[in-house]
C-alpha cells in the first residue's frame, strides 16, 4: 500500500516535525510512505492534483488551527477524486473533538488523537493486514453508523521513537526552520495552553541528544528551533545540553523557550560567556497582573524575571524574545498597559503581543462562559471580547500590535523611540497607544509600508504631538538610520549634511595621522571605498551624551563617525578640532 502523509504549513520557511516522526516510526510497516508538505498559500486544486498523482491508498493529514478549514476542504476533494482512499486525520486540532469532526465530515475515516507515532503505526499495520482496529487506543473510527471515540495518548518512552531527520532531508530543508525536541510535556498547567491537557515531562537521553545535535552542526544549519514547551524544566537535562552547544565551533543558532525565573546563578554565569548568537531565548511572560496569573494557573516570580532577563540582555550575546497575551481573564485595557510597561522596561530584543485563542483541549475553554468570552467559532478561535475587554479595545490593541511590530520589533528606531517615550512622561504604553491612534487616523493600518515611510510617520507624529521637538526628533531619526542597514537608508526628508562640512570631512580623511586615532589600520584608498565603509554626520545635538545620560540634551554641533566594517555598526565622536587636523578622542564603540 502507498501512504501519503501531508500537511499545510503556515509559511514556506516552516517544516513539519510531526510528519518526519511519523514517517520514520512507520517505516517498519509494509507500505511505501511519502511525505508531502505544502503551505496554506498554495492553491487547493494544485495540492489536490499533486497528491492524486501519487495514487495513494491511504492519506494522513496533520491538522492545526492555521490549516484546519483548508485541510477539511482538501479531504473532501480527495474523497471525490479517490473514492476508495482511506483518510486519516491527526494533530491538536482534531484530537479533542473527533466526534464532532467526523460527524460533520463524512469523508474522514479515522482520527489519531494525541502523540500519534505508535497509534499510526499500529493503524497502518492493521489496514495493510486487514485486521481489526478496535483495540487501538487513541483512535476514533467509524463502525457502521456509529463513531467510536478514543482518548488522546502520549508516548510513554520518548527514547523509543526514532530521530526524525536523515541526510536526504537536509537539502530539502536548506531554507527552512529546523525543528527539534529534547523533551515532551510541560511542568506547568497554564490554562490557555494545550500543555494543560497532559501532565509530566518526558526527556530524551542526553547522549542521544548530543548525537542528534551533532547531526545538525555537521550539516551547518542556520537555526535549530527547540519545540520543548519549557526547555529548562530540569537542570540536569538542559544545562549539559547548553554546555555542549556552547563548546561547538559552528554558526548555528539554537532557539529555546524557557521559564527564565527557573535559572540560577550557575546558569546565568555560564550564559555570560557563550558565543554571540549561539542561543536565542523566548520567554513567555503573558501578564504581570496577579489576579490574571492566578486564574490561568500561572506563577511568575517577577523579581527574578527582571533580574535574570536584565543580566542576560546586558551580556549582549543572546537574543531575548518576550511574549505578552491580550485577552487573558480579568485583565482590562489599562491593566494590559501596565503589563506591557512592566515588560517593556526590560528592553527585550523582541516583544511579541499575541492574542488569546480558545484552543480545543485547553483548560480555559472550561470557564470561558464564566468570564464572558466571545470568540471565533472556527479556527483560530481568537478572542473578540470578554467581561473585562471590549471588542473595540481588542481592535485597538490589534493596531497597537501592528505599530509596535513596525517600529520596535524591527530594531530600527531604538534611540528615537526612547526620546519619544520620554516626551510621553516615560509611559511606553501611552506612547504606543497615541501612535496607534495617529496610525488609524491616517489609515496607515490599511496599507503596506516601506522602511523609509516609517521614518516619515514617526516624524509626522512628533510634529503633531510635540511640535517644538520636531528638529530634535529629526536628529534621532538620522542617528537610527545610520545605525541600521550599514547606513544605506537615508530618507531624503531628513536634514542630512552631504554638502555641509564637506571641506572639513575631506581634510579629515586626507590626514591619515588624525584618522588613525579613530581607525587604527586606516589607509586611504578611494572615496568610493570610504563611502562604503564609513560615514560622518554632524548632528545639531550631542546624541552620544544623551545615550550616556538619557534625557540630557545639549545643543551643540557634534561630528560622529560611523563604521560599517564589523558585523555591528560602530560609532564614535570626532573631536571638533579634528576637523581642523588636531588630535582626536578615544574610540568608543557601541
BAROMI-629604 format. One record per residue (C-alpha): z, y, x; residue in three letters; residue number from 1. Coordinates in nm, 2 decimals. Layout:
REM BAROMI-629604
zz,yy,xx,type,seq
Z,Y,X,ala,NUM
...
//
This chain:
REM BAROMI-629604
zz,yy,xx,type,seq
0.00,0.00,0.00,unk,1
-0.07,0.36,0.11,unk,2
0.21,0.61,0.07,unk,3
0.17,0.99,0.09,unk,4
0.49,1.19,0.14,unk,5
0.43,1.56,0.08,unk,6
0.60,1.89,0.01,unk,7
0.51,2.26,-0.03,unk,8
0.69,2.47,0.23,unk,9
0.77,2.83,0.16,unk,10
0.58,2.96,0.46,unk,11
0.33,2.83,0.72,unk,12
0.59,2.86,1.00,unk,13
0.82,2.62,0.82,unk,14
0.81,2.24,0.85,unk,15
0.98,1.96,0.66,unk,16
1.25,1.78,0.85,unk,17
1.32,1.57,0.54,unk,18
0.97,1.42,0.53,unk,19
0.98,1.33,0.90,unk,20
1.31,1.15,0.85,unk,21
1.17,0.96,0.55,unk,22
0.86,0.85,0.73,unk,23
1.05,0.73,1.04,unk,24
1.30,0.54,0.82,unk,25
1.04,0.38,0.60,unk,26
0.81,0.27,0.88,unk,27
0.97,-0.07,0.86,unk,28
0.82,-0.11,0.51,unk,29
0.49,-0.29,0.49,unk,30
0.29,0.02,0.40,unk,31
0.08,0.29,0.56,unk,32
0.28,0.62,0.53,unk,33
0.11,0.96,0.57,unk,34
0.29,1.29,0.57,unk,35
0.10,1.59,0.42,unk,36
0.26,1.94,0.43,unk,37
0.13,2.24,0.25,unk,38
0.27,2.58,0.15,unk,39
0.32,2.74,-0.19,unk,40
0.04,2.98,-0.09,unk,41
-0.22,2.70,-0.08,unk,42
-0.45,2.66,-0.38,unk,43
-0.32,2.39,-0.61,unk,44
-0.67,2.23,-0.65,unk,45
-0.72,2.23,-0.27,unk,46
-0.39,2.04,-0.24,unk,47
-0.49,1.80,-0.52,unk,48
-0.82,1.73,-0.35,unk,49
-0.66,1.67,-0.01,unk,50
-0.40,1.42,-0.14,unk,51
-0.67,1.25,-0.36,unk,52
-0.88,1.19,-0.06,unk,53
-0.61,0.97,0.09,unk,54
-0.64,0.73,-0.21,unk,55
-0.26,0.67,-0.22,unk,56
-0.09,0.41,-0.43,unk,57
0.25,0.59,-0.41,unk,58
0.32,0.97,-0.37,unk,59
0.66,1.11,-0.28,unk,60
0.71,1.49,-0.34,unk,61
1.01,1.68,-0.19,unk,62
1.14,1.94,-0.44,unk,63
1.32,2.27,-0.37,unk,64
1.38,2.59,-0.56,unk,65
1.09,2.76,-0.39,unk,66
0.83,2.49,-0.48,unk,67
0.96,2.30,-0.79,unk,68
0.73,2.46,-1.05,unk,69
0.42,2.42,-0.84,unk,70
0.53,2.06,-0.74,unk,71
0.56,1.96,-1.11,unk,72
0.22,2.10,-1.18,unk,73
0.08,1.91,-0.89,unk,74
0.25,1.59,-1.01,unk,75
0.08,1.63,-1.35,unk,76
-0.26,1.68,-1.19,unk,77
-0.22,1.39,-0.96,unk,78
-0.15,1.16,-1.25,unk,79
-0.46,1.29,-1.43,unk,80
-0.69,1.20,-1.14,unk,81
-0.50,0.90,-1.01,unk,82
-0.36,0.74,-1.33,unk,83
-0.22,0.43,-1.16,unk,84
-0.04,0.62,-0.88,unk,85
0.34,0.60,-0.86,unk,86
0.50,0.94,-0.84,unk,87
0.85,0.97,-0.68,unk,88
1.04,1.30,-0.66,unk,89
1.33,1.38,-0.43,unk,90
1.52,1.67,-0.29,unk,91
1.80,1.90,-0.41,unk,92
1.61,2.05,-0.70,unk,93
1.59,1.72,-0.88,unk,94
1.89,1.53,-0.75,unk,95
2.14,1.68,-1.00,unk,96
1.94,1.67,-1.33,unk,97
1.70,1.38,-1.31,unk,98
1.72,1.30,-1.68,unk,99
1.60,1.65,-1.78,unk,100
1.33,1.64,-1.52,unk,101
1.20,1.30,-1.62,unk,102
1.22,1.38,-2.00,unk,103
1.01,1.70,-1.95,unk,104
0.76,1.54,-1.70,unk,105
0.65,1.20,-1.82,unk,106
0.43,1.16,-1.51,unk,107
0.74,1.12,-1.29,unk,108
0.82,0.75,-1.23,unk,109
1.13,0.77,-1.00,unk,110
1.37,1.03,-0.88,unk,111
1.55,0.98,-0.55,unk,112
1.89,1.15,-0.56,unk,113
2.08,1.29,-0.26,unk,114
2.00,1.18,0.10,unk,115
1.70,0.97,0.05,unk,116
1.63,0.77,0.36,unk,117
1.79,0.45,0.26,unk,118
1.70,0.49,-0.11,unk,119
1.33,0.55,-0.05,unk,120
1.31,0.26,0.20,unk,121
1.47,0.02,-0.05,unk,122
1.25,0.15,-0.33,unk,123
0.92,0.12,-0.13,unk,124
1.03,-0.23,-0.03,unk,125
1.08,-0.32,-0.40,unk,126
0.75,-0.16,-0.51,unk,127
0.55,-0.34,-0.23,unk,128
0.71,-0.67,-0.31,unk,129
0.70,-0.62,-0.68,unk,130
1.08,-0.68,-0.72,unk,131
1.34,-0.51,-0.94,unk,132
1.48,-0.16,-0.87,unk,133
1.78,-0.19,-1.09,unk,134
2.03,-0.24,-0.81,unk,135
1.92,0.06,-0.61,unk,136
2.20,0.32,-0.60,unk,137
2.09,0.69,-0.61,unk,138
1.77,0.61,-0.81,unk,139
1.67,0.73,-1.15,unk,140
1.38,0.54,-1.31,unk,141
1.21,0.45,-1.64,unk,142
1.29,0.13,-1.82,unk,143
1.05,0.11,-2.12,unk,144
1.15,0.41,-2.34,unk,145
1.48,0.46,-2.16,unk,146
1.56,0.66,-1.84,unk,147
1.82,0.50,-1.62,unk,148
2.01,0.77,-1.43,unk,149
2.17,0.72,-1.09,unk,150
2.41,0.94,-0.88,unk,151
2.33,1.14,-0.56,unk,152
2.40,0.94,-0.25,unk,153
2.48,1.02,0.11,unk,154
2.41,0.83,0.44,unk,155
2.74,0.68,0.55,unk,156
2.64,0.61,0.91,unk,157
2.42,0.90,1.02,unk,158
2.35,0.73,1.35,unk,159
2.17,0.45,1.17,unk,160
1.87,0.68,1.08,unk,161
1.61,0.73,1.35,unk,162
1.52,1.05,1.54,unk,163
1.26,1.22,1.32,unk,164
1.02,1.35,1.58,unk,165
0.77,1.20,1.81,unk,166
0.54,1.33,2.08,unk,167
0.25,1.34,1.84,unk,168
0.44,1.58,1.61,unk,169
0.48,1.85,1.88,unk,170
0.12,1.96,1.89,unk,171
0.12,2.00,1.51,unk,172
0.44,2.20,1.52,unk,173
0.34,2.43,1.80,unk,174
0.35,2.75,1.59,unk,175
0.63,2.64,1.36,unk,176
1.00,2.64,1.35,unk,177
1.16,2.31,1.47,unk,178
1.45,2.20,1.25,unk,179
1.72,1.96,1.38,unk,180
2.06,1.84,1.27,unk,181
2.35,1.70,1.47,unk,182
2.57,1.66,1.16,unk,183
2.56,1.65,0.78,unk,184
2.81,1.78,0.53,unk,185
3.05,2.07,0.55,unk,186
3.42,2.10,0.58,unk,187
3.43,2.38,0.32,unk,188
3.37,2.38,-0.05,unk,189
3.22,2.72,-0.12,unk,190
3.13,2.71,-0.49,unk,191
2.80,2.89,-0.46,unk,192
2.66,2.63,-0.21,unk,193
2.52,2.28,-0.27,unk,194
2.76,2.15,0.00,unk,195
3.04,2.18,-0.26,unk,196
2.88,1.88,-0.43,unk,197
2.98,1.65,-0.14,unk,198
3.28,1.62,0.09,unk,199
3.33,1.54,0.45,unk,200
3.12,1.58,0.76,unk,201
2.93,1.31,0.95,unk,202
2.83,1.35,1.31,unk,203
2.57,1.21,1.54,unk,204
2.69,1.06,1.86,unk,205
2.69,1.31,2.14,unk,206
2.48,1.10,2.38,unk,207
2.21,1.07,2.11,unk,208
2.22,1.45,2.05,unk,209
2.18,1.52,2.42,unk,210
1.88,1.29,2.44,unk,211
1.71,1.44,2.14,unk,212
1.77,1.79,2.26,unk,213
1.62,1.69,2.59,unk,214
1.31,1.59,2.40,unk,215
1.26,1.95,2.26,unk,216
1.33,2.10,2.60,unk,217
1.07,1.87,2.76,unk,218
0.82,1.99,2.50,unk,219
0.91,2.36,2.58,unk,220
0.95,2.45,2.21,unk,221
1.02,2.82,2.13,unk,222
1.31,2.77,1.89,unk,223
1.52,2.48,1.76,unk,224
1.70,2.57,1.43,unk,225
2.00,2.35,1.37,unk,226
2.05,2.29,0.99,unk,227
2.41,2.18,1.03,unk,228
2.59,2.35,0.75,unk,229
2.88,2.46,0.98,unk,230
2.78,2.37,1.33,unk,231
3.12,2.44,1.48,unk,232
3.32,2.23,1.23,unk,233
3.45,2.01,1.51,unk,234
3.52,2.14,1.85,unk,235
3.49,1.80,2.02,unk,236
3.14,1.78,1.88,unk,237
2.99,2.13,1.91,unk,238
3.13,2.26,2.24,unk,239
2.99,1.98,2.45,unk,240
2.65,2.05,2.29,unk,241
2.67,2.42,2.37,unk,242
2.78,2.35,2.72,unk,243
2.49,2.10,2.77,unk,244
2.23,2.35,2.63,unk,245
2.37,2.64,2.84,unk,246
2.30,2.44,3.16,unk,247
1.94,2.37,3.08,unk,248
1.66,2.55,3.26,unk,249
1.43,2.63,2.96,unk,250
1.31,2.92,2.74,unk,251
1.41,2.75,2.42,unk,252
1.63,2.94,2.17,unk,253
1.88,2.74,1.97,unk,254
1.99,2.88,1.63,unk,255
2.32,2.77,1.47,unk,256
2.51,2.85,1.15,unk,257
2.87,2.89,1.24,unk,258
3.21,2.99,1.10,unk,259
3.29,3.25,1.37,unk,260
3.66,3.26,1.28,unk,261
3.70,2.90,1.39,unk,262
3.61,2.98,1.75,unk,263
3.89,3.01,2.01,unk,264
3.94,3.19,2.34,unk,265
3.80,2.89,2.54,unk,266
3.47,2.90,2.34,unk,267
3.45,3.28,2.34,unk,268
3.50,3.29,2.72,unk,269
3.23,3.03,2.77,unk,270
2.98,3.21,2.55,unk,271
3.02,3.52,2.76,unk,272
2.82,3.36,3.04,unk,273
2.55,3.17,2.86,unk,274
2.19,3.27,2.94,unk,275
2.05,3.56,2.75,unk,276
1.85,3.44,2.44,unk,277
1.96,3.08,2.47,unk,278
2.18,3.09,2.15,unk,279
2.14,3.26,1.81,unk,280
2.43,3.27,1.56,unk,281
2.40,3.30,1.19,unk,282
2.74,3.38,1.03,unk,283
2.80,3.38,0.66,unk,284
3.05,3.65,0.56,unk,285
2.92,3.67,0.20,unk,286
3.20,3.91,0.09,unk,287
3.52,4.07,0.21,unk,288
3.67,4.11,-0.14,unk,289
3.97,3.88,-0.17,unk,290
3.95,3.80,-0.54,unk,291
3.59,3.71,-0.50,unk,292
3.66,3.48,-0.20,unk,293
3.94,3.31,-0.39,unk,294
3.72,3.24,-0.69,unk,295
3.45,3.08,-0.48,unk,296
3.70,2.88,-0.28,unk,297
3.61,3.05,0.05,unk,298
3.86,3.17,0.31,unk,299
3.76,3.44,0.57,unk,300
4.00,3.53,0.84,unk,301
3.87,3.88,0.86,unk,302
4.07,4.00,1.16,unk,303
3.94,3.70,1.36,unk,304
3.59,3.76,1.23,unk,305
3.60,4.12,1.35,unk,306
3.74,4.03,1.69,unk,307
3.51,3.74,1.76,unk,308
3.19,3.90,1.64,unk,309
3.27,4.21,1.84,unk,310
3.33,4.01,2.15,unk,311
3.01,3.81,2.11,unk,312
2.79,4.11,2.05,unk,313
2.94,4.30,2.34,unk,314
2.82,4.03,2.58,unk,315
2.46,4.13,2.49,unk,316
2.34,3.77,2.54,unk,317
2.35,3.62,2.19,unk,318
2.16,3.74,1.88,unk,319
2.41,3.77,1.59,unk,320
2.29,3.75,1.22,unk,321
2.54,3.81,0.95,unk,322
2.50,3.74,0.57,unk,323
2.62,3.90,0.25,unk,324
2.56,3.78,-0.11,unk,325
2.51,4.01,-0.41,unk,326
2.64,3.88,-0.74,unk,327
2.94,3.68,-0.65,unk,328
3.22,3.67,-0.91,unk,329
3.44,3.98,-0.96,unk,330
3.26,4.19,-0.70,unk,331
3.11,4.51,-0.87,unk,332
2.87,4.76,-0.71,unk,333
3.13,4.97,-0.53,unk,334
3.32,4.66,-0.41,unk,335
3.00,4.52,-0.27,unk,336
2.95,4.85,-0.10,unk,337
3.29,4.80,0.06,unk,338
3.20,4.45,0.18,unk,339
2.88,4.60,0.31,unk,340
3.06,4.87,0.51,unk,341
3.31,4.62,0.65,unk,342
3.03,4.40,0.78,unk,343
2.80,4.69,0.89,unk,344
3.07,4.83,1.12,unk,345
3.03,4.52,1.33,unk,346
2.67,4.63,1.41,unk,347
2.51,4.28,1.39,unk,348
2.15,4.25,1.52,unk,349
2.06,4.15,1.17,unk,350
2.24,4.17,0.84,unk,351
2.08,3.98,0.55,unk,352
2.15,4.09,0.20,unk,353
2.10,3.78,-0.02,unk,354
2.11,3.75,-0.40,unk,355
2.32,3.48,-0.56,unk,356
2.14,3.18,-0.71,unk,357
2.29,2.94,-0.96,unk,358
2.19,2.63,-0.77,unk,359
2.19,2.29,-0.95,unk,360
2.48,2.09,-0.82,unk,361
2.68,2.39,-0.70,unk,362
3.03,2.44,-0.84,unk,363
2.97,2.79,-0.95,unk,364
2.74,2.67,-1.24,unk,365
3.05,2.52,-1.40,unk,366
3.21,2.86,-1.46,unk,367
2.90,3.07,-1.50,unk,368
2.98,3.14,-1.86,unk,369
3.34,3.24,-1.78,unk,370
3.21,3.52,-1.55,unk,371
2.93,3.62,-1.79,unk,372
2.65,3.52,-1.57,unk,373
2.29,3.59,-1.68,unk,374
2.03,3.42,-1.45,unk,375
1.68,3.30,-1.44,unk,376
1.64,2.98,-1.65,unk,377
1.39,2.84,-1.40,unk,378
1.39,2.82,-1.02,unk,379
1.51,3.00,-0.82,unk,380
1.79,3.06,-1.08,unk,381
1.86,3.41,-0.93,unk,382
2.14,3.60,-1.09,unk,383
2.04,3.90,-1.31,unk,384
2.38,4.03,-1.40,unk,385
2.74,3.92,-1.47,unk,386
3.06,4.08,-1.61,unk,387
3.11,4.30,-1.30,unk,388
2.75,4.38,-1.21,unk,389
2.48,4.51,-1.45,unk,390
2.11,4.43,-1.42,unk,391
2.05,4.79,-1.33,unk,392
2.29,4.76,-1.04,unk,393
2.13,4.43,-0.92,unk,394
1.79,4.60,-0.94,unk,395
1.92,4.90,-0.73,unk,396
2.06,4.66,-0.47,unk,397
1.72,4.49,-0.45,unk,398
1.57,4.83,-0.34,unk,399
1.86,4.88,-0.10,unk,400
1.78,4.54,0.05,unk,401
1.41,4.64,0.09,unk,402
1.50,4.97,0.25,unk,403
1.76,4.81,0.47,unk,404
1.52,4.54,0.60,unk,405
1.26,4.81,0.68,unk,406
1.49,5.05,0.87,unk,407
1.79,4.84,1.01,unk,408
1.67,4.49,1.05,unk,409
1.36,4.59,1.23,unk,410
1.59,4.73,1.50,unk,411
1.36,5.03,1.55,unk,412
1.60,5.31,1.43,unk,413
1.93,5.24,1.60,unk,414
2.01,5.59,1.70,unk,415
1.85,5.77,1.41,unk,416
2.05,5.56,1.16,unk,417
2.37,5.63,1.34,unk,418
2.30,6.00,1.33,unk,419
2.21,6.00,0.96,unk,420
2.51,5.79,0.86,unk,421
2.74,6.03,1.04,unk,422
2.58,6.31,0.83,unk,423
2.69,6.09,0.53,unk,424
3.05,6.10,0.64,unk,425
3.03,5.77,0.82,unk,426
2.97,5.58,0.49,unk,427
2.68,5.34,0.57,unk,428
2.65,5.21,0.21,unk,429
2.64,5.56,0.06,unk,430
2.36,5.64,0.31,unk,431
2.15,5.34,0.22,unk,432
2.22,5.40,-0.15,unk,433
2.09,5.75,-0.12,unk,434
1.79,5.64,0.10,unk,435
1.70,5.38,-0.16,unk,436
1.72,5.65,-0.43,unk,437
1.47,5.86,-0.24,unk,438
1.26,5.55,-0.18,unk,439
1.24,5.48,-0.55,unk,440
1.18,5.84,-0.65,unk,441
0.88,5.84,-0.41,unk,442
0.78,5.50,-0.54,unk,443
0.78,5.36,-0.19,unk,444
0.92,5.03,-0.33,unk,445
0.57,4.97,-0.48,unk,446
0.36,5.00,-0.17,unk,447
0.32,4.84,0.17,unk,448
0.43,5.04,0.48,unk,449
0.31,5.08,0.84,unk,450
0.56,5.11,1.12,unk,451
0.46,5.47,1.16,unk,452
0.52,5.56,0.80,unk,453
0.89,5.46,0.81,unk,454
0.95,5.73,1.07,unk,455
0.80,5.98,0.83,unk,456
1.01,5.86,0.54,unk,457
1.33,5.90,0.74,unk,458
1.24,6.25,0.85,unk,459
1.15,6.35,0.49,unk,460
1.47,6.20,0.36,unk,461
1.67,6.41,0.62,unk,462
1.47,6.72,0.52,unk,463
1.58,6.67,0.16,unk,464
1.95,6.58,0.22,unk,465
2.02,6.76,0.55,unk,466
1.76,7.03,0.58,unk,467
1.94,7.21,0.87,unk,468
1.95,6.89,1.08,unk,469
1.57,6.82,1.05,unk,470
1.49,6.93,1.41,unk,471
1.78,6.71,1.54,unk,472
1.66,6.42,1.34,unk,473
1.32,6.46,1.50,unk,474
1.47,6.41,1.84,unk,475
1.65,6.09,1.74,unk,476
1.33,5.96,1.59,unk,477
1.14,6.03,1.91,unk,478
1.41,5.86,2.11,unk,479
1.40,5.55,1.89,unk,480
1.02,5.54,1.90,unk,481
1.02,5.54,2.28,unk,482
1.29,5.27,2.30,unk,483
1.07,5.03,2.10,unk,484
0.73,4.87,2.14,unk,485
0.71,5.00,2.50,unk,486
0.67,5.35,2.37,unk,487
0.33,5.28,2.23,unk,488
0.42,5.41,1.88,unk,489
0.43,5.79,1.89,unk,490
0.39,5.93,1.53,unk,491
0.19,6.25,1.55,unk,492
0.42,6.44,1.32,unk,493
0.70,6.43,1.57,unk,494
0.72,6.71,1.83,unk,495
0.60,6.53,2.15,unk,496
0.57,6.74,2.47,unk,497
0.25,6.59,2.61,unk,498
0.12,6.94,2.72,unk,499
0.46,7.10,2.77,unk,500
0.63,7.03,3.10,unk,501
0.30,6.89,3.24,unk,502
0.34,7.07,3.57,unk,503
0.69,6.95,3.62,unk,504
0.60,6.59,3.53,unk,505
0.31,6.59,3.77,unk,506
0.52,6.73,4.05,unk,507
0.79,6.47,3.98,unk,508
0.55,6.18,4.00,unk,509
0.39,6.31,4.32,unk,510
0.72,6.33,4.50,unk,511
0.79,5.97,4.59,unk,512
1.12,6.06,4.76,unk,513
1.26,6.20,4.44,unk,514
1.12,5.93,4.21,unk,515
1.27,5.66,4.43,unk,516
1.61,5.79,4.32,unk,517
1.52,5.66,3.98,unk,518
1.27,5.38,4.05,unk,519
1.37,5.23,4.39,unk,520
1.05,5.05,4.46,unk,521
0.82,5.33,4.33,unk,522
0.48,5.37,4.48,unk,523
0.22,5.60,4.32,unk,524
-0.09,5.41,4.22,unk,525
-0.28,5.57,3.93,unk,526
-0.20,5.80,3.65,unk,527
-0.31,5.53,3.41,unk,528
-0.07,5.28,3.56,unk,529
0.22,5.53,3.54,unk,530
0.15,5.60,3.18,unk,531
0.16,5.22,3.10,unk,532
0.49,5.16,3.28,unk,533
0.68,5.49,3.23,unk,534
0.72,5.79,3.00,unk,535
0.90,6.12,3.05,unk,536
1.01,6.31,2.74,unk,537
1.21,6.64,2.74,unk,538
1.44,6.65,2.44,unk,539
1.59,6.96,2.30,unk,540
1.94,6.80,2.27,unk,541
2.14,6.59,2.51,unk,542
2.08,6.25,2.35,unk,543
2.24,6.05,2.63,unk,544
2.56,6.24,2.60,unk,545
2.55,6.16,2.22,unk,546
2.51,5.79,2.30,unk,547
2.82,5.80,2.53,unk,548
3.02,6.02,2.29,unk,549
2.89,5.96,1.94,unk,550
2.89,6.27,1.72,unk,551
2.88,6.51,2.01,unk,552
2.55,6.71,2.01,unk,553
2.47,6.95,2.29,unk,554
2.17,7.17,2.26,unk,555
2.01,7.17,2.60,unk,556
1.68,7.06,2.74,unk,557
1.72,6.71,2.86,unk,558
1.44,6.52,3.05,unk,559
1.47,6.14,3.01,unk,560
1.27,5.88,3.20,unk,561
1.18,5.56,3.00,unk,562
1.08,5.25,3.19,unk,563
0.89,4.96,3.03,unk,564
0.87,4.73,3.33,unk,565
1.15,4.50,3.22,unk,566
1.19,4.29,2.90,unk,567
1.40,4.56,2.75,unk,568
1.33,4.93,2.77,unk,569
1.55,5.12,3.01,unk,570
1.62,5.49,3.01,unk,571
1.80,5.74,3.24,unk,572
1.85,6.11,3.29,unk,573
1.62,6.30,3.52,unk,574
1.83,6.58,3.67,unk,575
1.67,6.91,3.56,unk,576
1.65,7.02,3.92,unk,577
1.43,6.72,4.00,unk,578
1.15,6.88,3.80,unk,579
1.17,7.11,4.10,unk,580
1.20,6.84,4.36,unk,581
1.58,6.83,4.41,unk,582
1.80,6.52,4.44,unk,583
1.84,6.33,4.11,unk,584
2.12,6.15,3.93,unk,585
2.22,5.78,3.95,unk,586
2.03,5.52,3.75,unk,587
2.19,5.44,3.41,unk,588
2.01,5.15,3.23,unk,589
2.06,5.05,2.87,unk,590
//
